[in-house]
Amino acid sequence: MAIIITDECINCGACEPECPNTAIYEGADDWKYADGTDLEGDVILPNGKKANADEDQEPISDEIYYIVADKCTECKGFHEEPQCAAVCPVDCCVPDDDNVETEEELLAKQSFMHNE
């Protein structure tokens, strides 16, 4: 499952540089699938959605840091635990019960975004 940032976020920014997928953005910032990944141009995401990796996407939150679920792999393939949750001083990086994925799905997403 992806991780979400709750409204208890204090906007400290500790989580953003820790994300290996660049899935965390400051509130009101646009985001791209290409940010921090090997994706470019038109892509079909593992969940079947079509997108242009280089196009700006609307912010998910205007007020607090947010995590793009399509890019979040819970750090699978990089770390043993989600790094955002590990560094969050107020424990507001929590599992998203509305976006449950298996470890296999998370690793496939990680592999899709990073051609290494």
PAKOL-764848 format. One line per field, with one value per residue (C-alpha): residue number from 1; residue in three letters; x, y, z. Coordinates in nm, 3 decimals, padded with zeros to 5 digits. Example, Ala and Ser with C-alpha at 12.3 -4.5 7.8 and 13.67 -1.06 7.14 Angstrom:
resi	[1  2]
resn	[ALA  SER]
c1	[01.230  01.367]
c2	[-00.450  -00.106]
c3	[00.780  00.714]
***
This chain:
resi	[1  2  3  4  5  6  7  8  9  10  11  12  13  14  15  16  17  18  19  20  21  22  23  24  25  26  27  28  29  30  31  32  33  34  35  36  37  38  39  40  41  42  43  44  45  46  47  48  49  50  51  52  53  54  55  56  57  58  59  60  61  62  63  64  65  66  67  68  69  70  71  72  73  74  75  76  77  78  79  80  81  82  83  84  85  86  87  88  89  90  91  92  93  94  95  96  97  98  99  100  101  102  103  104  105  106  107  108  109  110  111  112  113  114  115  116]
resn	[MET  ALA  ILE  ILE  ILE  THR  ASP  GLU  CYS  ILE  ASN  CYS  GLY  ALA  CYS  GLU  PRO  GLU  CYS  PRO  ASN  THR  ALA  ILE  TYR  GLU  GLY  ALA  ASP  ASP  TRP  LYS  TYR  ALA  ASP  GLY  THR  ASP  LEU  GLU  GLY  ASP  VAL  ILE  LEU  PRO  ASN  GLY  LYS  LYS  ALA  ASN  ALA  ASP  GLU  ASP  GLN  GLU  PRO  ILE  SER  ASP  GLU  ILE  TYR  TYR  ILE  VAL  ALA  ASP  LYS  CYS  THR  GLU  CYS  LYS  GLY  PHE  HIS  GLU  GLU  PRO  GLN  CYS  ALA  ALA  VAL  CYS  PRO  VAL  ASP  CYS  CYS  VAL  PRO  ASP  ASP  ASP  ASN  VAL  GLU  THR  GLU  GLU  GLU  LEU  LEU  ALA  LYS  GLN  SER  PHE  MET  HIS  ASN  GLU]
c1	[00.000  00.110  00.189  -00.012  00.071  -00.203  -00.321  -00.110  00.189  00.388  00.547  00.899  01.010  01.213  01.038  01.085  01.460  01.432  01.198  01.388  01.103  01.057  00.695  00.675  00.604  00.552  00.191  00.075  00.375  00.303  00.454  00.562  00.592  00.940  01.066  01.328  01.245  01.355  01.010  00.974  00.710  00.386  00.367  00.114  00.147  00.136  -00.220  -00.324  -00.349  -00.203  00.008  00.279  00.568  00.697  00.372  00.297  00.026  -00.204  -00.096  -00.277  -00.270  -00.237  -00.158  00.072  00.333  00.176  00.270  00.180  00.038  00.128  00.496  00.506  00.654  00.689  01.063  01.049  01.357  01.552  01.507  01.363  01.102  00.937  01.193  00.936  00.779  01.123  01.220  00.881  00.894  00.515  00.440  00.204  00.339  00.109  -00.016  -00.301  -00.577  -00.751  -00.452  -00.342  -00.076  00.116  00.493  00.507  00.305  00.524  00.843  00.698  00.617  00.970  01.119  00.890  01.006  01.377  01.539  01.852]
c2	[00.000  00.356  00.584  00.901  01.212  01.306  01.657  01.644  01.729  02.026  02.093  02.035  01.880  01.599  01.335  01.485  01.422  01.070  00.939  00.728  00.768  01.144  01.072  01.340  01.701  02.021  02.138  02.330  02.211  02.051  01.707  01.484  01.108  01.177  01.343  01.114  00.823  00.694  00.756  00.988  01.068  00.874  00.579  00.324  00.286  -00.056  00.024  00.075  00.456  00.645  00.952  01.171  01.146  01.491  01.685  01.875  01.717  01.899  01.909  01.658  01.902  02.278  02.291  02.007  01.779  01.495  01.159  01.056  00.704  00.609  00.669  00.537  00.190  00.206  00.214  -00.152  -00.227  00.045  00.018  -00.214  00.041  00.357  00.630  00.908  00.737  00.670  01.040  01.201  01.379  01.370  01.022  01.151  00.926  00.627  00.341  00.436  00.182  00.299  00.206  -00.146  -00.316  -00.640  -00.646  -00.795  -00.503  -00.250  -00.410  -00.418  -00.046  00.023  -00.173  00.009  00.352  00.267  00.085  -00.011]
c3	[00.000  -00.041  00.249  00.312  00.508  00.753  00.830  01.146  00.922  01.053  00.711  00.841  00.510  00.669  00.456  00.110  00.056  00.200  -00.073  -00.330  -00.582  -00.541  -00.451  -00.180  -00.264  -00.070  -00.052  -00.362  -00.569  -00.906  -00.962  -01.250  -01.293  -01.437  -01.117  -00.965  -01.196  -01.535  -01.684  -01.982  -02.241  -02.269  -02.030  -01.915  -01.540  -01.372  -01.260  -01.625  -01.615  -01.911  -01.843  -01.986  -01.743  -01.834  -01.782  -01.464  -01.250  -01.007  -00.642  -00.422  -00.130  -00.117  00.253  00.362  00.212  00.015  -00.134  -00.490  -00.449  -00.808  -00.723  -00.365  -00.321  00.059  -00.023  -00.140  -00.346  -00.165  00.212  00.477  00.589  00.451  00.503  00.531  00.833  00.983  00.984  01.053  01.391  01.439  01.297  01.027  00.746  00.778  00.558  00.324  00.389  00.070  -00.146  -00.053  -00.270  -00.226  -00.190  -00.540  -00.679  -00.498  -00.630  -00.984  -00.955  -00.831  -01.122  -01.369  -01.247  -01.221  -01.514  -01.319]
***
